[in-house]
Amino acid sequence: MNEDRIWVGLDLGLARTSVCVVDDDGVPLHELECETKLGALKDALAPFPMERIGLIAVEAGSDTHIVRKLRGAGFPVVMFDARKASKFLAVRRNKTDASDARGLADLARVGRNTVSQVYLKSRECEQLRGLLVMRNRLVMMRVAMENFLRSRLALYGRPFKAVSTAGGLRLQVQAQLADVRVEEGVDLRADLQPLVELCESLKVHLAALDRDLKKMARSDPVCRLLMGVPGVGPICALSFTSAVEDPGRFRAAADVGAYLGLVPRRYQSGSVSRTLGITKSGSRLTRTHLVTSATVFGTTAPDCALKRWYLALRGRAGSKRARVALARKLAVILLTLWKTGKGFELDPAEPEAPGLAVEISDQEPPTGADAGNPSKPSEAR
């Protein structure tokens, strides 16, 4: 019966987990700490029949392996968005694992329809996301090292040009160091040579990783379909498909814009009503890839209704806002192509060309609460 339901909060740690069980009135029935293992967690919940458990709440994070195991054992486990759940937990005076478990139990009991639930991706999808995140980190490291090389050489008036190959980087820096040694009498080889070697290693590894990712995209029929959109390359296609994974999670194609944080926030109080910046919820990496694709689309796509819309918006609102708006439209188009299985077509004369009809409109995107709550649970990041 409804009166007999219990609610469980698990504050998962790498080695230990705090468990709290409360009744429908929020009264604690069972509190303990155990190992973060399936057997130990089953023993902790053994005093309560599984049919009495209304919900088991955990914060989204890196503990997806134990969530999979608990779901496989039949437990009703739900992951809540960590950023929003933290605000729910912040009302407590003390921050401890036990109080977090108690707060998560209350979140399952009274806040399950308020705080966004997180979609648990498959292992294959998580592995792909891991590769994309690693690639992004390596690119950031390479750029940081090249910028440091550029700044050090600039102190001696030596130019530094970006090169795509590892060998070209080494030759350029060696020539610049030789000139500095001759003209300035300063030997920078001991300082900069290790950075050059690191940059070379990163370039070689990134080139191999990019080749593997391109092969993955070309071997996947969905990615091949999405890459038919101008500006959408292998990385963006893989990033989008791995961020969404299941297009059926979205009842309406426009919901994917809110899911990826590409819709504006709304502030309204009394007579004050303002449209703010985008929500930036969901995957930041995929959002960045979509904005990059929108930039490429705006410069390389042939004349069509979507490009004319983008150029007109850029003239009114500026290039930055126009790119973000175009990225949202591209996300909706990609999801529509994925659902329908039809290829993207450009018709320069008709706005309602196949692939464009879903987005060539003046309808406002969802804002406020709707912007942060798509039709299905959000992404496990």
C-alpha positions as CSV (number, residue, x, y, z in Angstrom):
1,M,0.0,0.0,0.0
2,N,1.0,3.6,-0.5
3,E,1.4,4.1,3.3
4,D,3.9,1.3,3.5
5,R,6.3,2.7,1.0
6,I,9.9,3.5,1.9
7,W,12.4,5.8,0.2
8,V,16.1,5.2,0.1
9,G,19.0,7.6,-0.4
10,L,22.5,6.3,-1.3
11,D,25.5,8.6,-1.0
12,L,27.8,6.6,-3.2
13,G,31.5,6.8,-2.6
14,L,34.4,4.9,-4.2
15,A,34.9,2.6,-1.2
16,R,32.0,3.3,1.2
17,T,28.4,4.2,0.8
18,S,26.0,5.9,3.3
19,V,22.5,4.4,3.3
20,C,19.4,6.1,4.6
21,V,15.8,4.6,4.5
22,V,12.8,6.9,5.4
23,D,9.1,6.3,5.5
24,D,6.4,8.3,3.8
25,D,6.5,10.9,6.6
26,G,10.3,11.3,6.3
27,V,11.0,9.5,9.5
28,P,14.4,7.6,9.3
29,L,13.9,3.9,9.6
30,H,17.4,2.6,8.9
31,E,20.8,4.4,8.6
32,L,24.2,2.7,8.1
33,E,27.4,2.8,6.1
34,C,28.6,-0.1,4.0
35,E,31.0,-1.0,1.2
36,T,30.2,0.2,-2.3
37,K,29.5,-3.3,-3.6
38,L,26.3,-4.9,-4.8
39,G,26.3,-7.6,-2.1
40,A,26.8,-5.1,0.7
41,L,24.1,-2.8,-0.6
42,K,21.6,-5.7,-0.9
43,D,22.4,-6.7,2.6
44,A,21.8,-3.2,3.8
45,L,18.4,-3.1,2.2
46,A,17.5,-6.7,3.1
47,P,15.3,-5.8,6.1
48,F,12.8,-4.2,3.6
49,P,10.9,-6.1,0.9
50,M,11.8,-4.8,-2.6
51,E,8.1,-4.1,-3.3
52,R,8.0,-1.6,-0.5
53,I,10.8,0.5,-2.0
54,G,9.3,3.5,-3.8
55,L,12.5,4.8,-5.2
56,I,16.3,4.7,-4.5
57,A,18.0,8.1,-5.2
58,V,21.6,8.6,-6.1
59,E,23.5,11.6,-7.4
60,A,24.7,11.4,-11.0
61,G,28.4,11.0,-11.2
62,S,31.1,8.3,-11.9
63,D,29.4,5.5,-10.0
64,T,27.3,4.3,-13.0
65,H,28.7,0.8,-12.6
66,I,27.0,0.2,-9.3
67,V,23.8,1.8,-10.5
68,R,23.7,-0.7,-13.4
69,K,24.2,-3.6,-11.0
70,L,21.5,-2.4,-8.7
71,R,19.0,-2.0,-11.6
72,G,20.0,-5.4,-12.8
73,A,19.1,-6.8,-9.4
74,G,15.7,-5.2,-9.7
75,F,16.0,-2.2,-7.5
76,P,14.2,1.0,-8.6
77,V,17.3,3.3,-8.8
78,V,17.1,6.8,-10.2
79,M,20.0,9.2,-10.8
80,F,19.3,12.9,-10.1
81,D,21.2,15.8,-11.7
82,A,24.1,16.5,-9.3
83,R,24.0,20.2,-9.8
84,K,20.3,20.5,-8.9
85,A,20.4,17.8,-6.2
86,S,23.2,19.7,-4.5
87,K,20.9,22.7,-4.0
88,F,18.3,20.4,-2.5
89,L,20.9,19.0,-0.1
90,A,22.3,22.4,0.8
91,V,19.4,23.2,3.1
92,R,20.9,21.0,5.7
93,R,23.2,22.6,8.3
94,N,26.0,20.1,8.2
95,K,27.6,18.5,5.1
96,T,28.3,14.8,5.9
97,D,27.8,11.6,3.9
98,A,25.1,10.6,6.3
99,S,23.2,13.8,5.9
100,D,23.6,13.6,2.2
101,A,22.1,10.1,2.2
102,R,19.2,11.5,4.3
103,G,18.7,14.3,1.9
104,L,18.7,12.0,-1.1
105,A,16.0,9.9,0.6
106,D,13.9,13.0,1.1
107,L,14.6,14.0,-2.5
108,A,13.2,10.6,-3.7
109,R,10.2,11.1,-1.4
110,V,9.2,14.7,-2.1
111,G,11.4,16.1,-4.9
112,R,11.4,13.3,-7.5
113,N,9.2,15.3,-9.8
114,T,11.1,18.6,-9.4
115,V,14.8,17.7,-9.8
116,S,15.7,16.4,-13.2
117,Q,16.5,12.7,-13.5
118,V,19.6,11.6,-15.4
119,Y,19.5,9.1,-18.3
120,L,22.0,6.3,-17.9
121,K,23.9,5.6,-21.1
122,S,25.1,2.2,-22.3
123,R,28.7,1.2,-21.7
124,E,29.5,1.5,-25.4
125,C,28.1,5.1,-25.4
126,E,30.1,5.9,-22.3
127,Q,33.3,4.6,-23.9
128,L,32.7,6.8,-27.0
129,R,32.1,9.8,-24.7
130,G,35.3,9.0,-22.9
131,L,37.2,9.1,-26.2
132,L,35.7,12.4,-27.2
133,V,36.4,14.0,-23.8
134,M,40.0,12.7,-23.9
135,R,40.4,14.2,-27.4
136,N,39.2,17.5,-26.2
137,R,41.6,17.5,-23.2
138,L,44.5,16.6,-25.4
139,V,43.6,19.4,-27.8
140,M,43.5,21.9,-24.9
141,M,46.9,20.7,-23.7
142,R,48.4,21.0,-27.2
143,V,47.0,24.5,-27.6
144,A,48.3,25.6,-24.2
145,M,51.8,24.3,-24.9
146,E,51.9,26.0,-28.3
147,N,50.7,29.3,-26.8
148,F,53.5,29.0,-24.2
149,L,56.1,28.5,-27.0
150,R,54.6,31.4,-28.9
151,S,54.8,33.7,-25.9
152,R,58.4,32.7,-25.0
153,L,59.6,33.3,-28.6
154,A,57.7,36.6,-28.8
155,L,59.9,37.9,-26.0
156,Y,62.8,37.8,-28.4
157,G,60.8,39.1,-31.4
158,R,60.6,35.7,-33.0
159,P,57.3,34.8,-34.8
160,F,55.6,31.4,-34.3
161,K,53.2,30.0,-36.8
162,A,50.8,27.2,-36.2
163,V,51.7,24.0,-38.0
164,S,49.6,20.9,-38.4
165,T,52.4,18.3,-38.4
166,A,54.7,17.3,-35.6
167,G,57.8,17.4,-37.8
168,G,57.0,20.9,-39.0
169,L,56.7,22.2,-35.4
170,R,60.1,20.8,-34.4
171,L,61.8,22.3,-37.5
172,Q,60.2,25.7,-36.9
173,V,61.1,25.9,-33.2
174,Q,64.7,24.7,-33.8
175,A,65.2,27.4,-36.4
176,Q,63.8,30.1,-34.1
177,L,65.9,28.9,-31.1
178,A,69.1,28.9,-33.3
179,D,68.3,32.5,-34.4
180,V,67.8,33.6,-30.7
181,R,71.0,32.0,-29.7
182,V,73.0,33.8,-32.4
183,E,71.3,37.2,-32.2
184,E,70.5,37.5,-28.5
185,G,73.1,35.2,-27.0
186,V,70.4,33.3,-25.1
187,D,70.0,29.5,-25.2
188,L,66.4,28.4,-24.7
189,R,66.8,24.8,-25.8
190,A,66.8,23.4,-22.3
191,D,63.6,25.2,-21.5
192,L,61.6,24.7,-24.7
193,Q,62.8,21.5,-26.1
194,P,60.8,19.3,-23.7
195,L,57.7,21.2,-24.6
196,V,58.4,20.6,-28.3
197,E,58.7,16.9,-27.7
198,L,55.4,16.9,-25.7
199,C,53.7,18.8,-28.5
200,E,55.0,16.3,-31.1
201,S,53.7,13.4,-29.0
202,L,50.3,15.0,-28.6
203,K,50.0,15.8,-32.3
204,V,50.9,12.2,-33.2
205,H,48.4,10.7,-30.7
206,L,45.7,13.2,-31.8
207,A,46.2,12.3,-35.4
208,A,45.8,8.6,-34.7
209,L,42.7,9.2,-32.5
210,D,41.1,11.4,-35.2
211,R,41.6,8.6,-37.7
212,D,40.0,6.1,-35.4
213,L,37.0,8.4,-34.7
214,K,36.5,9.1,-38.4
215,K,36.4,5.4,-39.1
216,M,33.9,4.9,-36.3
217,A,31.7,7.7,-37.8
218,R,31.9,6.4,-41.4
219,S,31.0,2.9,-40.2
220,D,27.9,4.0,-38.3
221,P,24.8,4.5,-40.5
222,V,23.4,7.2,-38.3
223,C,26.6,9.3,-38.3
224,R,26.8,9.0,-42.0
225,L,23.3,10.3,-42.3
226,L,24.0,13.2,-40.0
227,M,27.3,14.1,-41.8
228,G,25.1,14.9,-44.9
229,V,24.3,18.2,-43.2
230,P,26.8,20.9,-44.2
231,G,29.2,21.7,-41.4
232,V,28.6,18.5,-39.5
233,G,31.8,16.4,-39.5
234,P,32.6,13.0,-37.9
235,I,33.4,14.5,-34.5
236,C,30.2,16.5,-34.2
237,A,28.1,13.5,-35.5
238,L,29.7,11.1,-32.9
239,S,29.3,13.7,-30.2
240,F,25.6,14.3,-31.0
241,T,24.7,10.6,-31.3
242,S,26.5,9.7,-28.1
243,A,24.9,12.6,-26.2
244,V,21.4,11.6,-27.3
245,E,21.9,7.8,-27.8
246,D,18.1,7.1,-28.0
247,P,16.2,9.6,-30.1
248,G,12.9,8.2,-28.9
249,R,13.6,9.9,-25.5
250,F,12.4,13.1,-27.1
251,R,8.7,13.4,-27.9
252,A,9.3,16.6,-29.9
253,A,12.5,17.3,-31.9
254,A,12.6,20.8,-30.4
255,D,13.2,19.3,-26.9
256,V,16.8,18.5,-27.9
257,G,17.7,22.2,-27.8
258,A,16.7,22.4,-24.1
259,Y,18.4,19.1,-23.4
260,L,21.7,20.4,-24.7
261,G,21.4,23.8,-23.0
262,L,20.9,25.8,-26.2
263,V,17.7,27.6,-25.2
264,P,17.5,31.0,-23.4
265,R,16.6,31.3,-19.7
266,R,13.7,33.4,-18.6
267,Y,13.4,35.8,-15.6
268,Q,9.9,37.1,-14.8
269,S,8.8,38.8,-11.6
270,G,5.9,41.2,-11.5
271,S,6.3,43.6,-14.3
272,V,9.9,42.6,-15.0
273,S,10.4,40.1,-17.8
274,R,13.8,39.4,-19.3
275,T,15.3,36.9,-21.6
276,L,18.7,35.8,-20.4
277,G,21.5,33.8,-21.8
278,I,21.2,30.1,-22.7
279,T,20.8,27.6,-19.9
280,K,24.1,25.7,-20.7
281,S,22.6,22.5,-19.3
282,G,23.6,19.1,-20.7
283,S,26.8,18.3,-22.4
284,R,29.1,21.3,-22.8
285,L,31.3,19.3,-25.2
286,T,28.4,18.5,-27.6
287,R,27.2,22.1,-27.3
288,T,30.7,23.3,-28.4
289,H,30.8,20.8,-31.3
290,L,27.4,22.1,-32.5
291,V,28.4,25.7,-32.3
292,T,31.5,24.9,-34.3
293,S,29.4,23.1,-36.9
294,A,27.1,26.1,-37.0
295,T,30.1,28.3,-37.7
296,V,31.2,26.1,-40.6
297,F,27.7,25.9,-41.9
298,G,27.3,29.7,-41.9
299,T,30.5,30.1,-44.1
300,T,30.5,27.1,-46.4
301,A,26.9,26.0,-46.9
302,P,25.3,26.8,-50.2
303,D,22.5,29.4,-50.4
304,C,19.3,28.0,-48.7
305,A,16.5,29.2,-46.4
306,L,18.4,28.2,-43.3
307,K,21.6,30.1,-44.3
308,R,19.5,33.2,-45.2
309,W,17.8,33.0,-41.8
310,Y,21.2,32.8,-40.1
311,L,22.7,35.7,-42.1
312,A,19.6,37.9,-41.3
313,L,19.8,37.0,-37.6
314,R,23.5,37.8,-37.6
315,G,22.8,41.2,-38.9
316,R,20.3,41.9,-36.2
317,A,21.7,40.1,-33.1
318,G,25.4,39.7,-33.9
319,S,27.5,36.7,-34.9
320,K,27.8,35.0,-31.4
321,R,24.0,34.8,-30.8
322,A,23.4,33.8,-34.4
323,R,25.8,30.9,-34.1
324,V,24.2,29.7,-31.0
325,A,20.7,29.9,-32.5
326,L,21.9,28.1,-35.6
327,A,23.5,25.4,-33.4
328,R,20.1,24.9,-31.8
329,K,18.4,24.6,-35.2
330,L,21.1,22.1,-36.4
331,A,20.5,20.0,-33.3
332,V,16.8,19.8,-34.1
333,I,17.5,19.0,-37.7
334,L,20.0,16.2,-36.7
335,L,17.4,14.7,-34.4
336,T,14.7,14.9,-37.0
337,L,17.0,13.2,-39.6
338,W,17.8,10.5,-37.1
339,K,14.2,9.8,-36.3
340,T,13.0,9.8,-39.9
341,G,16.0,8.2,-41.5
342,K,15.8,10.6,-44.4
343,G,18.8,12.4,-45.9
344,F,19.3,16.1,-45.6
345,E,18.3,18.2,-48.6
346,L,18.8,21.8,-49.4
347,D,16.2,23.7,-51.4
348,P,17.3,27.3,-52.0
349,A,13.8,28.4,-53.0
350,E,11.6,26.8,-50.4
351,P,11.9,27.2,-46.6
352,E,10.0,23.9,-46.1
353,A,12.6,21.8,-47.9
354,P,13.0,18.3,-46.5
355,G,15.2,18.5,-43.4
356,L,14.5,22.2,-42.9
357,A,10.8,22.2,-42.4
358,V,11.0,21.3,-38.7
359,E,13.1,24.4,-37.9
360,I,12.4,27.2,-40.4
361,S,9.9,28.9,-38.2
362,D,9.6,31.9,-35.9
363,Q,8.3,29.8,-33.0
364,E,10.0,30.7,-29.7
365,P,12.0,27.9,-28.1
366,P,11.0,26.7,-24.6
367,T,12.2,28.9,-21.8
368,G,12.3,29.0,-18.0
369,A,11.3,25.7,-16.4
370,D,10.6,24.1,-19.7
371,A,14.1,24.8,-20.9
372,G,15.7,22.7,-18.2
373,N,13.2,19.9,-18.3
374,P,13.0,18.1,-21.6
375,S,10.5,15.4,-22.2
376,K,12.8,12.7,-20.9
377,P,15.5,12.5,-18.3
378,S,18.7,14.4,-18.9
379,E,22.1,13.1,-19.7
380,A,24.5,11.1,-17.5
381,R,27.7,13.1,-17.9
